[in-house]
């Protein structure tokens, strides 16, 4: 099935919303009949992005996270935006195993997003927040219906 | 996420079901720390056969157990690792140092 569609969710940076966010994205994409692996890749990447916003964006504070998912044909674009601390050095943060909070993470969040999605862009400004933008092209479903 | 555990001597077997993310892993990590200290655990078996989702928080959880048992001169092993979990284990590099067995029985025999 081909479609153009989009959705936007806004939720507080509570860790229980990590599950809500990835489940919502999976539900949104299901009509496209993605493969199990594609769905798992996307829900893992969304989970990582939202977790980063919760842990690194806001830390002990609670702020707003905006998740947007859009479809153009079988191209999926997901953005996860926080309005928190921001990242001083994005390139450093994207290095595998780099973490500023070893007690809470293992520094693989961006590595997972990068590996499981086709494209990852991170735009951040200290004190303003971070936007993570991810793209993935879903394979053609074997049984397509108009 | 639900989990149960069993202590046999200095060996802890943890059976986890559901989804392991940062939210779930934080609580589990703290509980496992308590059990390991209280029971003087040396070896840990992580039974992941009922886990249907795991992100890098799960990797962090396994690494913390691996570090703990290494410090005790023991081992951490896993069993029941499905295809989706295998992918993130491999990406993390943990697949190279974490022995993985098909079943809990095999894992127990290895320790």
gemmi code that builds the backbone of each chain (N, CA, C; Angstrom):
import gemmi

chains = {
    "A": [
        ("UNK", (0.839, -1.195, 0.000), (0.000, 0.000, 0.000), (0.881, 1.254, 0.000)),
        ("UNK", (0.598, 2.201, -0.884), (1.329, 3.460, -0.924), (0.456, 4.528, -0.286)),
        ("UNK", (1.052, 5.408, 0.474), (0.237, 6.467, 1.062), (1.101, 7.623, 1.514)),
        ("UNK", (0.484, 8.776, 1.573), (1.103, 9.928, 2.200), (0.309, 10.202, 3.459)),
        ("UNK", (1.002, 10.308, 4.548), (0.299, 10.467, 5.807), (1.281, 11.027, 6.825)),
        ("UNK", (0.772, 11.537, 7.902), (1.672, 11.999, 8.952), (0.956, 12.024, 10.292)),
        ("UNK", (1.738, 11.988, 11.338), (1.167, 12.123, 12.680), (2.168, 12.843, 13.577)),
        ("UNK", (1.629, 13.519, 14.559), (2.475, 14.211, 15.535), (1.979, 13.880, 16.938)),
        ("UNK", (2.914, 13.531, 17.785), (2.587, 13.242, 19.183), (3.402, 14.177, 20.066)),
        ("UNK", (2.809, 14.567, 21.168), (3.522, 15.378, 22.132), (3.299, 14.758, 23.501)),
        ("UNK", (4.384, 14.532, 24.220), (4.235, 13.873, 25.524), (5.355, 14.345, 26.453)),
        ("UNK", (5.138, 14.231, 27.767), (6.188, 14.630, 28.708), (7.344, 13.634, 28.714)),
        ("UNK", (8.503, 14.098, 29.114), (9.721, 13.269, 29.053), (9.785, 12.290, 30.221)),
        ("UNK", (8.752, 11.495, 30.362), (8.736, 10.454, 31.390), (9.169, 9.153, 30.739)),
        ("UNK", (9.971, 8.364, 31.465), (10.564, 7.183, 30.829), (9.507, 6.161, 30.399)),
        ("UNK", (8.355, 6.141, 31.055), (7.317, 5.187, 30.622), (6.779, 5.522, 29.230)),
        ("UNK", (7.022, 6.758, 28.758), (6.563, 7.132, 27.418), (7.475, 6.609, 26.312)),
        ("UNK", (8.616, 6.035, 26.668), (9.481, 5.416, 25.654), (8.710, 4.288, 24.965)),
        ("UNK", (8.026, 3.494, 25.744), (7.234, 2.386, 25.202), (6.050, 2.905, 24.388)),
        ("UNK", (5.380, 3.916, 24.920), (4.239, 4.508, 24.218), (4.657, 5.028, 22.840)),
        ("UNK", (5.785, 5.727, 22.792), (6.231, 6.348, 21.541), (6.510, 5.295, 20.465)),
        ("UNK", (7.248, 4.255, 20.823), (7.602, 3.265, 19.787), (6.377, 2.448, 19.370)),
        ("UNK", (5.465, 2.211, 20.313), (4.257, 1.460, 19.981), (3.372, 2.272, 19.030)),
        ("UNK", (3.296, 3.579, 19.283), (2.478, 4.448, 18.419), (3.033, 4.474, 16.999)),
        ("UNK", (4.346, 4.546, 16.870), (4.953, 4.580, 15.536), (4.704, 3.258, 14.805)),
        ("UNK", (4.848, 2.156, 15.508), (4.591, 0.845, 14.895), (3.141, 0.764, 14.414)),
        ("UNK", (2.203, 1.225, 15.243), (0.793, 1.186, 14.857), (0.544, 2.055, 13.631)),
        ("UNK", (1.205, 3.187, 13.562), (1.044, 4.100, 12.438), (1.547, 3.475, 11.130)),
        ("UNK", (2.620, 2.684, 11.227), (3.250, 2.116, 10.021), (2.642, 0.782, 9.583)),
        ("UNK", (1.909, 0.142, 10.458), (1.400, -1.209, 10.161), (0.608, -1.321, 8.853)),
        ("UNK", (-0.224, -0.313, 8.492), (-0.959, -0.444, 7.225), (-0.067, -0.603, 5.998)),
        ("UNK", (1.209, -0.219, 6.123), (2.132, -0.363, 4.989), (2.687, -1.782, 4.891)),
        ("UNK", (2.334, -2.610, 5.838), (2.766, -4.001, 5.847), (4.298, -4.137, 5.777)),
        ("UNK", (5.005, -3.441, 6.659), (6.473, -3.580, 6.654), (6.888, -4.964, 7.142)),
        ("UNK", (8.131, -5.333, 6.888), (8.602, -6.622, 7.384), (8.804, -6.533, 8.899)),
        ("UNK", (8.889, -7.687, 9.532), (9.114, -7.723, 10.982), (10.427, -7.022, 11.326)),
        ("UNK", (11.438, -7.260, 10.489), (12.741, -6.653, 10.769), (12.683, -5.135, 10.612)),
        ("UNK", (11.975, -4.651, 9.587), (11.860, -3.194, 9.406), (11.152, -2.562, 10.609)),
        ("UNK", (10.074, -3.208, 11.023), (9.332, -2.677, 12.175), (10.197, -2.669, 13.426)),
        ("UNK", (10.939, -3.748, 13.611), (11.788, -3.820, 14.804), (12.904, -2.784, 14.756)),
        ("UNK", (13.468, -2.586, 13.571), (14.520, -1.564, 13.425), (13.971, -0.188, 13.788)),
        ("UNK", (12.790, 0.114, 13.275), (12.214, 1.445, 13.503), (11.832, 1.620, 14.966)),
        ("UNK", (11.223, 0.617, 15.556), (10.814, 0.812, 16.952), (12.022, 0.902, 17.884)),
        ("UNK", (13.111, 0.213, 17.508), (14.329, 0.328, 18.310), (14.921, 1.728, 18.176)),
        ("UNK", (14.959, 2.224, 16.947), (15.529, 3.563, 16.722), (14.690, 4.640, 17.433)),
        ("UNK", (13.368, 4.506, 17.383), (12.493, 5.472, 18.061), (12.724, 5.406, 19.572)),
        ("UNK", (12.842, 4.207, 20.081), (13.075, 4.026, 21.508), (14.373, 4.718, 21.929)),
        ("UNK", (15.413, 4.562, 21.116), (16.702, 5.190, 21.431), (16.592, 6.716, 21.407)),
        ("UNK", (15.901, 7.234, 20.393), (15.791, 8.694, 20.263), (14.997, 9.288, 21.424)),
        ("UNK", (13.903, 8.641, 21.782), (13.078, 9.157, 22.883), (13.831, 9.016, 24.209)),
        ("UNK", (14.533, 7.903, 24.386), (15.319, 7.718, 25.614), (16.386, 8.805, 25.737)),
        ("UNK", (17.044, 9.129, 24.632), (18.036, 10.208, 24.658), (17.406, 11.521, 25.098)),
        ("UNK", (16.208, 11.786, 24.575), (15.522, 13.037, 24.945), (15.199, 13.044, 26.439)),
        ("UNK", (14.756, 11.893, 26.944), (14.401, 11.787, 28.370), (15.644, 11.965, 29.247)),
        ("UNK", (16.691, 11.207, 28.916), (17.886, 11.188, 29.786), (18.753, 12.439, 29.587)),
        ("UNK", (19.101, 12.680, 28.324), (20.085, 13.735, 28.053), (19.426, 15.092, 27.820)),
        ("UNK", (18.242, 15.078, 27.240), (17.567, 16.349, 26.981), (17.152, 17.019, 28.280)),
        ("UNK", (16.513, 16.230, 29.135), (15.905, 16.825, 30.329), (16.504, 16.354, 31.647)),
        ("UNK", (17.224, 15.226, 31.671), (17.808, 14.759, 32.927), (16.744, 14.565, 33.988)),
        ("UNK", (16.911, 15.228, 35.106), (15.954, 15.055, 36.209), (14.711, 15.930, 36.066)),
        ("UNK", (14.717, 16.806, 35.085), (13.532, 17.659, 34.887), (12.558, 16.968, 33.942)),
        ("UNK", (11.353, 17.478, 33.861), (10.394, 16.960, 32.887), (10.086, 18.060, 31.888)),
        ("UNK", (10.231, 17.708, 30.622), (9.933, 18.674, 29.564), (9.095, 18.011, 28.493)),
        ("UNK", (8.957, 18.699, 27.383), (8.083, 18.226, 26.310), (8.905, 17.549, 25.206)),
        ("UNK", (8.389, 16.439, 24.715), (9.007, 15.766, 23.570), (7.977, 15.741, 22.442)),
        ("UNK", (8.410, 16.112, 21.252), (7.524, 16.065, 20.090), (8.032, 15.002, 19.132)),
        ("UNK", (7.166, 14.076, 18.809), (7.503, 12.990, 17.873), (6.642, 13.162, 16.631)),
        ("UNK", (7.299, 13.223, 15.488), (6.555, 13.364, 14.246), (6.961, 12.231, 13.322)),
        ("UNK", (5.988, 11.648, 12.686), (6.260, 10.554, 11.754), (5.507, 10.843, 10.467)),
        ("UNK", (6.216, 10.865, 9.354), (5.538, 11.139, 8.085), (5.888, 10.069, 7.064)),
        ("UNK", (4.949, 9.852, 6.167), (5.098, 8.856, 5.106), (4.930, 9.523, 3.762)),
        ("UNK", (5.830, 9.202, 2.858), (5.654, 9.609, 1.481), (5.911, 8.359, 0.656)),
        ("UNK", (4.844, 7.756, 0.176), (4.997, 6.432, -0.416), (5.446, 5.473, 0.670)),
        ("UNK", (6.626, 4.868, 0.477), (7.137, 3.949, 1.506), (8.346, 4.545, 2.242)),
        ("UNK", (8.530, 5.849, 2.045), (9.614, 6.547, 2.746), (9.097, 7.048, 4.098)),
        ("UNK", (9.753, 6.604, 5.140), (9.356, 6.991, 6.497), (10.350, 8.023, 7.022)),
        ("UNK", (9.827, 9.125, 7.529), (10.674, 10.129, 8.172), (10.160, 10.349, 9.589)),
        ("UNK", (11.055, 10.186, 10.548), (10.671, 10.326, 11.960), (11.555, 11.400, 12.587)),
        ("UNK", (10.919, 12.347, 13.253), (11.718, 13.311, 14.018), (11.307, 13.255, 15.480)),
        ("UNK", (12.305, 13.301, 16.336), (12.078, 13.337, 17.788), (12.763, 14.608, 18.285)),
        ("UNK", (11.964, 15.492, 18.845), (12.492, 16.809, 19.233), (12.288, 17.053, 20.721)),
        ("UNK", (13.366, 17.504, 21.367), (13.201, 17.959, 22.753), (13.637, 19.415, 22.836)),
        ("UNK", (13.279, 20.040, 23.919), (13.556, 21.471, 24.104), (14.431, 21.643, 25.351)),
        ("UNK", (15.318, 20.653, 25.529), (16.104, 20.595, 26.765), (17.515, 21.123, 26.621)),
        ("UNK", (18.457, 20.358, 27.187), (19.829, 20.845, 27.372), (20.604, 21.057, 26.076)),
        ("UNK", (20.312, 20.256, 25.057), (21.107, 20.325, 23.833), (22.437, 19.607, 23.991)),
        ("UNK", (23.111, 19.417, 22.862), (24.379, 18.670, 22.856), (25.480, 19.617, 22.392)),
        ("UNK", (26.535, 19.734, 23.209), (27.612, 20.672, 22.882), (28.406, 20.201, 21.656)),
        ("UNK", (28.673, 18.911, 21.583), (29.488, 18.379, 20.491), (28.773, 17.163, 19.895)),
        ("UNK", (28.020, 17.409, 18.835), (27.204, 16.339, 18.247), (28.078, 15.229, 17.673)),
        ("UNK", (29.174, 15.617, 17.038), (30.046, 14.592, 16.441), (30.580, 13.640, 17.509)),
        ("UNK", (30.979, 14.200, 18.630), (31.491, 13.385, 19.743), (30.375, 12.489, 20.280)),
        ("UNK", (29.184, 13.072, 20.431), (28.054, 12.309, 20.975), (27.691, 11.134, 20.072)),
        ("UNK", (27.963, 11.271, 18.771), (27.607, 10.198, 17.837), (28.647, 9.089, 17.790)),
        ("UNK", (29.777, 9.287, 18.448), (30.795, 8.225, 18.453), (30.298, 7.024, 19.246)),
        ("UNK", (30.499, 5.809, 18.731), (30.073, 4.618, 19.466), (30.697, 4.564, 20.853)),
        ("UNK", (29.907, 4.214, 21.832), (30.294, 4.015, 23.232), (30.571, 5.308, 23.989)),
        ("UNK", (30.387, 6.468, 23.337), (30.559, 7.713, 24.077), (29.299, 7.979, 24.890)),
        ("UNK", (29.466, 8.212, 26.181), (28.309, 8.557, 27.012), (28.726, 9.522, 28.110)),
        ("UNK", (27.826, 10.438, 28.435), (28.073, 11.353, 29.542), (27.410, 10.832, 30.815)),
        ("UNK", (26.623, 9.759, 30.681), (25.930, 9.179, 31.847), (26.106, 7.666, 31.854)),
        ("UNK", (27.304, 7.195, 32.228), (27.585, 5.754, 32.160), (26.650, 4.903, 33.026)),
        ("UNK", (26.081, 5.501, 34.078), (25.187, 4.718, 34.941), (23.868, 4.400, 34.238)),
        ("UNK", (23.503, 5.235, 33.257), (22.193, 5.065, 32.622), (22.258, 4.534, 31.197)),
        ("UNK", (23.390, 4.667, 30.546), (23.448, 4.220, 29.159), (24.800, 3.639, 28.836)),
        ("UNK", (24.894, 3.066, 27.636), (26.174, 2.470, 27.247), (26.753, 3.179, 26.025)),
        ("UNK", (26.171, 4.303, 25.660), (26.741, 5.090, 24.561), (26.488, 4.522, 23.181)),
        ("UNK", (25.428, 3.750, 23.051), (25.147, 3.134, 21.745), (23.885, 3.690, 21.070)),
        ("UNK", (23.245, 4.642, 21.701), (21.969, 5.137, 21.174), (22.063, 5.615, 19.728)),
        ("UNK", (22.970, 6.529, 19.450), (23.086, 7.051, 18.079), (23.597, 5.969, 17.121)),
        ("UNK", (24.458, 5.084, 17.626), (24.972, 3.995, 16.775), (23.824, 3.092, 16.326)),
        ("UNK", (22.920, 2.796, 17.251), (21.768, 1.957, 16.902), (20.875, 2.687, 15.892)),
        ("UNK", (20.595, 3.954, 16.150), (19.749, 4.721, 15.213), (20.371, 4.748, 13.816)),
        ("UNK", (21.675, 4.975, 13.780), (22.382, 5.071, 12.510), (22.376, 3.728, 11.771)),
        ("UNK", (22.531, 2.653, 12.525), (22.626, 1.320, 11.911), (21.267, 0.784, 11.488)),
        ("UNK", (20.233, 1.101, 12.251), (18.916, 0.510, 11.991), (18.076, 1.347, 11.027)),
        ("UNK", (18.499, 2.600, 10.796), (17.768, 3.453, 9.858), (18.668, 3.747, 8.662)),
        ("UNK", (18.099, 4.314, 7.590), (18.907, 4.612, 6.408), (19.705, 5.894, 6.584)),
        ("UNK", (19.149, 6.813, 7.334), (19.804, 8.120, 7.487), (19.473, 8.694, 8.861)),
        ("UNK", (20.473, 9.336, 9.459), (20.280, 9.972, 10.770), (20.900, 11.362, 10.738)),
        ("UNK", (20.114, 12.362, 11.109), (20.627, 13.727, 11.257), (20.333, 14.201, 12.670)),
        ("UNK", (21.304, 14.830, 13.265), (21.123, 15.351, 14.620), (21.412, 16.845, 14.598)),
        ("UNK", (20.406, 17.617, 14.964), (20.569, 19.074, 15.007), (20.366, 19.493, 16.454)),
        ("UNK", (21.345, 20.182, 16.999), (21.249, 20.504, 18.416), (21.870, 21.847, 18.720)),
        ("UNK", (21.311, 22.496, 19.701), (21.872, 23.748, 20.169), (21.806, 23.752, 21.704)),
        ("UNK", (22.943, 24.032, 22.307), (22.984, 24.019, 23.781), (21.962, 25.011, 24.350)),
        ("UNK", (21.174, 24.512, 25.272), (20.163, 25.358, 25.909), (18.855, 25.456, 25.153)),
        ("UNK", (18.845, 24.953, 23.921), (17.633, 25.063, 23.095), (16.985, 23.702, 22.844)),
        ("UNK", (17.799, 22.653, 22.815), (17.246, 21.326, 22.590), (17.863, 20.612, 21.402)),
        ("UNK", (17.327, 19.448, 21.113), (17.880, 18.575, 20.071), (16.767, 18.013, 19.217)),
        ("UNK", (17.026, 17.974, 17.911), (16.107, 17.306, 16.995), (16.855, 16.166, 16.319)),
        ("UNK", (16.294, 14.977, 16.439), (16.846, 13.799, 15.763), (15.920, 13.471, 14.602)),
        ("UNK", (16.485, 13.399, 13.407), (15.678, 13.102, 12.221), (16.185, 11.819, 11.582)),
        ("UNK", (15.277, 10.883, 11.373), (15.678, 9.577, 10.844), (14.817, 9.229, 9.631)),
        ("UNK", (15.442, 8.592, 8.668), (14.703, 8.171, 7.475), (14.884, 6.680, 7.256)),
        ("UNK", (13.850, 6.053, 6.743), (13.986, 4.657, 6.333), (13.012, 4.388, 5.187)),
        ("UNK", (13.509, 3.756, 4.156), (12.662, 3.364, 3.032), (12.226, 1.914, 3.242)),
        ("UNK", (10.919, 1.729, 3.344), (10.404, 0.372, 3.536), (10.443, -0.384, 2.220)),
        ("UNK", (10.736, -1.663, 2.304), (10.754, -2.484, 1.093), (9.334, -2.599, 0.552)),
        ("UNK", (9.235, -2.922, -0.717), (7.909, -3.077, -1.327), (7.213, -4.286, -0.727)),
        ("UNK", (5.968, -4.098, -0.309), (5.205, -5.228, 0.206), (4.912, -6.176, -0.948)),
        ("UNK", (4.977, -7.475, -0.671), (4.760, -8.470, -1.733), (3.342, -8.432, -2.272)),
        ("UNK", (2.410, -8.174, -1.353), (1.006, -8.227, -1.736), (0.417, -6.832, -1.582)),
        ("UNK", (0.463, -6.042, -2.654), (0.007, -4.665, -2.540), (-1.439, -4.520, -2.966)),
        ("UNK", (-2.180, -3.718, -2.237), (-3.585, -3.444, -2.557), (-3.747, -1.950, -2.698)),
        ("UNK", (-4.545, -1.539, -3.650), (-4.831, -0.101, -3.796), (-5.948, 0.281, -2.847)),
    ],
    "B": [
        ("UNK", (7.451, -5.127, 31.379), (8.424, -6.197, 31.536), (8.186, -6.932, 32.864)),
        ("UNK", (8.266, -8.231, 32.820), (8.203, -9.030, 34.043), (9.498, -9.844, 34.149)),
        ("UNK", (9.876, -10.154, 35.377), (11.053, -10.994, 35.526), (10.954, -11.817, 36.794)),
        ("UNK", (11.580, -12.961, 36.756), (11.650, -13.828, 37.930), (13.109, -14.249, 38.089)),
        ("UNK", (13.454, -14.684, 39.286), (14.837, -15.120, 39.462), (14.904, -16.333, 40.364)),
        ("UNK", (16.041, -17.012, 40.248), (16.273, -18.219, 41.032), (17.746, -18.202, 41.449)),
        ("UNK", (17.983, -18.456, 42.722), (19.364, -18.510, 43.219), (19.696, -19.949, 43.555)),
        ("UNK", (20.760, -20.469, 42.976), (21.253, -21.815, 43.296), (22.726, -21.668, 43.666)),
        ("UNK", (23.022, -21.711, 44.965), (24.396, -21.470, 45.409), (24.793, -20.049, 45.061)),
        ("UNK", (25.894, -19.919, 44.317), (26.333, -18.574, 43.939), (25.932, -18.222, 42.507)),
        ("UNK", (24.955, -18.976, 41.986), (24.500, -18.745, 40.597), (23.085, -18.159, 40.598)),
        ("UNK", (22.940, -17.050, 39.875), (21.638, -16.383, 39.757), (21.111, -16.573, 38.339)),
        ("UNK", (19.891, -17.083, 38.233), (19.258, -17.180, 36.922), (18.099, -16.190, 36.878)),
        ("UNK", (18.134, -15.307, 35.890), (17.092, -14.284, 35.759), (16.346, -14.529, 34.453)),
        ("UNK", (15.033, -14.696, 34.570), (14.215, -14.920, 33.381), (13.394, -13.656, 33.140)),
        ("UNK", (13.622, -13.036, 32.008), (12.983, -11.754, 31.710), (11.959, -11.952, 30.590)),
        ("UNK", (10.802, -11.302, 30.735), (9.769, -11.386, 29.695), (9.293, -9.988, 29.342)),
        ("UNK", (9.020, -9.779, 28.047), (8.479, -8.483, 27.616), (9.525, -7.609, 26.965)),
        ("UNK", (9.498, -6.321, 27.302), (10.338, -5.344, 26.621), (11.378, -4.760, 27.577)),
        ("UNK", (12.636, -4.768, 27.132), (13.704, -4.158, 27.939), (14.080, -2.826, 27.304)),
        ("UNK", (13.666, -1.746, 27.947), (14.093, -0.413, 27.528), (14.667, 0.306, 28.741)),
        ("UNK", (14.985, 1.567, 28.574), (15.610, 2.335, 29.661), (14.716, 2.354, 30.901)),
        ("UNK", (13.420, 2.527, 30.689), (12.465, 2.591, 31.805), (12.495, 1.289, 32.611)),
        ("UNK", (12.409, 0.169, 31.904), (12.360, -1.133, 32.578), (13.729, -1.527, 33.129)),
        ("UNK", (14.784, -1.229, 32.382), (16.125, -1.679, 32.767), (16.626, -0.991, 34.032)),
        ("UNK", (16.213, 0.269, 34.239), (16.697, 1.004, 35.416), (16.307, 0.290, 36.702)),
        ("UNK", (15.034, -0.084, 36.784), (14.548, -0.768, 37.991), (15.190, -2.152, 38.134)),
        ("UNK", (15.269, -2.873, 37.023), (15.808, -4.231, 37.066), (17.277, -4.220, 37.506)),
        ("UNK", (18.028, -3.264, 36.974), (19.446, -3.159, 37.315), (19.612, -2.967, 38.832)),
        ("UNK", (18.802, -2.089, 39.397), (18.894, -1.807, 40.838), (18.528, -3.055, 41.655)),
        ("UNK", (17.480, -3.764, 41.227), (17.057, -4.968, 41.952), (18.120, -6.060, 41.860)),
        ("UNK", (18.692, -6.221, 40.679), (19.720, -7.257, 40.504), (20.961, -6.940, 41.331)),
        ("UNK", (21.296, -5.667, 41.415), (22.433, -5.270, 42.265), (22.214, -5.739, 43.700)),
        ("UNK", (20.994, -5.508, 44.192), (20.672, -5.892, 45.577), (20.777, -7.404, 45.756)),
        ("UNK", (20.189, -8.139, 44.827), (20.196, -9.611, 44.931), (21.634, -10.135, 44.873)),
        ("UNK", (22.416, -9.591, 43.955), (23.795, -10.074, 43.792), (24.607, -9.861, 45.065)),
        ("UNK", (24.428, -8.700, 45.692), (25.174, -8.414, 46.923), (24.676, -9.294, 48.077)),
        ("UNK", (23.358, -9.390, 48.184), (22.765, -10.133, 49.301), (23.100, -11.618, 49.231)),
        ("UNK", (23.046, -12.184, 48.040), (23.235, -13.628, 47.860), (24.662, -14.009, 47.493)),
        ("UNK", (25.536, -13.022, 47.448), (26.944, -13.249, 47.074), (27.049, -14.029, 45.764)),
        ("UNK", (26.388, -13.489, 44.780), (26.325, -14.149, 43.463), (27.654, -14.005, 42.720)),
        ("UNK", (28.041, -15.106, 42.067), (29.285, -15.099, 41.283), (28.987, -15.248, 39.779)),
        ("UNK", (27.942, -16.019, 39.464), (27.601, -16.276, 38.056), (26.152, -15.860, 37.786)),
        ("UNK", (25.922, -15.359, 36.585), (24.560, -14.942, 36.225), (24.170, -15.538, 34.875)),
        ("UNK", (22.970, -16.115, 34.847), (22.383, -16.565, 33.581), (21.210, -15.644, 33.275)),
        ("UNK", (21.243, -15.038, 32.107), (20.133, -14.184, 31.677), (19.327, -14.955, 30.638)),
        ("UNK", (18.130, -15.356, 31.032), (17.258, -16.081, 30.102), (16.389, -15.057, 29.385)),
        ("UNK", (16.674, -14.862, 28.090), (16.003, -13.811, 27.316), (14.970, -14.391, 26.347)),
        ("UNK", (14.602, -15.646, 26.561), (13.732, -16.318, 25.588), (12.339, -15.692, 25.490)),
        ("UNK", (11.919, -14.977, 26.531), (10.595, -14.354, 26.497), (10.673, -12.842, 26.243)),
        ("UNK", (11.845, -12.367, 25.863), (12.002, -10.931, 25.584), (11.645, -10.667, 24.126)),
        ("UNK", (10.706, -9.765, 23.896), (10.341, -9.501, 22.497), (10.820, -8.145, 21.996)),
        ("UNK", (11.468, -7.391, 22.865), (12.070, -6.130, 22.415), (13.202, -5.761, 23.359)),
        ("UNK", (14.292, -5.289, 22.777), (15.394, -4.800, 23.612), (16.144, -3.713, 22.847)),
        ("UNK", (16.358, -2.575, 23.493), (17.188, -1.545, 22.864), (18.526, -1.474, 23.598)),
        ("UNK", (19.273, -0.396, 23.408), (20.627, -0.377, 23.984), (20.611, -0.350, 25.515)),
        ("UNK", (19.460, -0.035, 26.104), (19.377, -0.109, 27.572), (19.570, -1.558, 28.036)),
        ("UNK", (19.098, -2.496, 27.234), (19.301, -3.910, 27.541), (20.768, -4.285, 27.440)),
        ("UNK", (21.445, -3.684, 26.461), (22.892, -3.917, 26.330), (23.601, -3.395, 27.576)),
        ("UNK", (23.186, -2.202, 28.027), (23.761, -1.628, 29.241), (23.549, -2.527, 30.445)),
        ("UNK", (22.355, -3.110, 30.510), (22.034, -4.021, 31.614), (22.957, -5.241, 31.594)),
        ("UNK", (23.138, -5.819, 30.420), (23.986, -7.018, 30.305), (25.447, -6.669, 30.625)),
        ("UNK", (25.903, -5.517, 30.121), (27.291, -5.108, 30.388), (27.519, -4.928, 31.888)),
        ("UNK", (26.537, -4.329, 32.565), (26.710, -4.115, 34.019), (26.788, -5.449, 34.758)),
        ("UNK", (25.995, -6.451, 34.298), (26.078, -7.787, 34.934), (27.408, -8.445, 34.601)),
        ("UNK", (27.857, -8.285, 33.365), (29.129, -8.867, 32.917), (30.282, -8.319, 33.769)),
        ("UNK", (30.255, -6.992, 33.995), (31.319, -6.353, 34.797), (31.277, -6.871, 36.233)),
        ("UNK", (30.048, -7.014, 36.750), (29.918, -7.472, 38.131), (30.501, -8.882, 38.285)),
        ("UNK", (30.068, -9.815, 37.437), (30.532, -11.202, 37.589), (32.028, -11.321, 37.281)),
        ("UNK", (32.518, -10.527, 36.341), (33.962, -10.554, 36.064), (34.736, -10.153, 37.316)),
        ("UNK", (34.209, -9.156, 38.014), (34.844, -8.704, 39.247), (34.825, -9.757, 40.350)),
        ("UNK", (33.881, -10.690, 40.254), (33.772, -11.769, 41.244), (34.514, -13.018, 40.782)),
        ("UNK", (35.153, -12.934, 39.623), (35.813, -14.107, 39.051), (34.814, -15.089, 38.476)),
        ("UNK", (33.615, -14.608, 38.163), (32.565, -15.474, 37.617), (32.221, -15.138, 36.173)),
        ("UNK", (31.069, -15.664, 35.751), (30.669, -15.499, 34.344), (29.233, -14.995, 34.244)),
        ("UNK", (28.954, -14.245, 33.196), (27.580, -13.937, 32.807), (27.351, -14.596, 31.458)),
        ("UNK", (26.272, -15.342, 31.339), (25.929, -15.970, 30.061), (24.453, -15.677, 29.778)),
        ("UNK", (24.084, -15.846, 28.517), (22.690, -15.603, 28.125), (22.149, -16.833, 27.424)),
        ("UNK", (20.845, -16.944, 27.406), (20.215, -18.018, 26.627), (18.894, -17.513, 26.059)),
        ("UNK", (18.421, -18.228, 25.029), (17.143, -17.876, 24.425), (17.170, -16.555, 23.675)),
        ("UNK", (18.275, -16.287, 22.986), (18.404, -15.014, 22.267), (17.820, -15.158, 20.865)),
        ("UNK", (16.721, -14.478, 20.608), (16.072, -14.546, 19.296), (16.779, -13.666, 18.277)),
        ("UNK", (16.268, -13.681, 17.056), (16.921, -12.999, 15.940), (17.027, -11.482, 16.160)),
        ("UNK", (15.944, -10.874, 16.680), (15.966, -9.417, 16.841), (16.963, -9.008, 17.928)),
        ("UNK", (17.049, -9.805, 18.967), (18.013, -9.492, 20.032), (19.441, -9.737, 19.561)),
        ("UNK", (19.589, -10.773, 18.757), (20.920, -11.124, 18.256), (21.511, -9.964, 17.460)),
        ("UNK", (20.640, -9.261, 16.730), (21.070, -8.144, 15.895), (21.681, -7.019, 16.743)),
        ("UNK", (21.011, -6.660, 17.830), (21.539, -5.552, 18.643), (22.738, -6.014, 19.479)),
        ("UNK", (22.744, -7.292, 19.861), (23.919, -7.829, 20.574), (25.149, -7.763, 19.679)),
        ("UNK", (24.946, -8.136, 18.427), (26.051, -8.144, 17.479), (26.557, -6.721, 17.231)),
        ("UNK", (25.612, -5.786, 17.073), (25.979, -4.390, 16.828), (26.801, -3.819, 17.985)),
        ("UNK", (26.461, -4.217, 19.198), (27.131, -3.682, 20.385), (28.528, -4.271, 20.589)),
        ("UNK", (28.804, -5.382, 19.910), (30.087, -6.061, 20.117), (30.027, -7.042, 21.281)),
        ("UNK", (28.916, -7.004, 22.007), (28.750, -7.880, 23.162), (28.693, -9.350, 22.743)),
        ("UNK", (28.240, -9.562, 21.528), (28.148, -10.924, 21.020), (29.480, -11.659, 21.033)),
        ("UNK", (30.579, -10.889, 21.045), (31.912, -11.516, 21.007), (32.357, -11.992, 22.385)),
        ("UNK", (31.820, -11.379, 23.439), (32.308, -11.737, 24.786), (31.257, -12.440, 25.640)),
        ("UNK", (30.005, -12.401, 25.196), (28.928, -12.986, 25.999), (28.575, -14.372, 25.448)),
        ("UNK", (28.860, -15.439, 26.226), (28.453, -16.767, 25.746), (26.923, -16.858, 25.680)),
        ("UNK", (26.429, -17.360, 24.563), (24.984, -17.465, 24.366), (24.620, -18.926, 24.106)),
        ("UNK", (23.643, -19.434, 24.856), (23.207, -20.827, 24.716), (21.753, -20.868, 24.280)),
        ("UNK", (21.379, -21.980, 23.714), (20.012, -22.106, 23.209), (19.005, -22.163, 24.350)),
        ("UNK", (19.325, -22.950, 25.365), (18.370, -23.162, 26.451), (18.999, -22.844, 27.808)),
        ("UNK", (18.131, -22.689, 28.791), (18.590, -22.428, 30.156), (19.399, -23.611, 30.687)),
        ("UNK", (18.978, -24.825, 30.323), (19.685, -26.029, 30.777), (21.127, -26.025, 30.270)),
        ("UNK", (21.289, -25.707, 28.996), (22.643, -25.636, 28.431), (23.473, -24.563, 29.125)),
        ("UNK", (22.837, -23.436, 29.390), (23.544, -22.343, 30.068), (23.990, -22.770, 31.456)),
        ("UNK", (23.104, -23.490, 32.163), (23.453, -23.938, 33.519), (24.601, -24.944, 33.499)),
        ("UNK", (24.596, -25.794, 32.479), (25.665, -26.777, 32.376), (27.028, -26.119, 32.126)),
        ("UNK", (26.987, -24.891, 31.546), (28.248, -24.221, 31.202), (28.914, -23.605, 32.431)),
        ("UNK", (28.163, -23.496, 33.530), (28.714, -22.845, 34.733), (28.905, -23.879, 35.833)),
    ],
}
model = gemmi.Model(1)
for chain_id, residues in chains.items():
    chain = gemmi.Chain(chain_id)
    for i, (resn, *xyz) in enumerate(residues, 1):
        res = gemmi.Residue()
        res.name, res.seqid = resn, gemmi.SeqId(i, " ")
        for name, pos in zip(("N", "CA", "C"), xyz):
            atom = gemmi.Atom()
            atom.name, atom.element = name, gemmi.Element(name[0])
            atom.pos, atom.b_iso = gemmi.Position(*pos), 0.0
            res.add_atom(atom)
        chain.add_residue(res)
    model.add_chain(chain)
structure = gemmi.Structure()
structure.add_model(model)
structure.setup_entities()
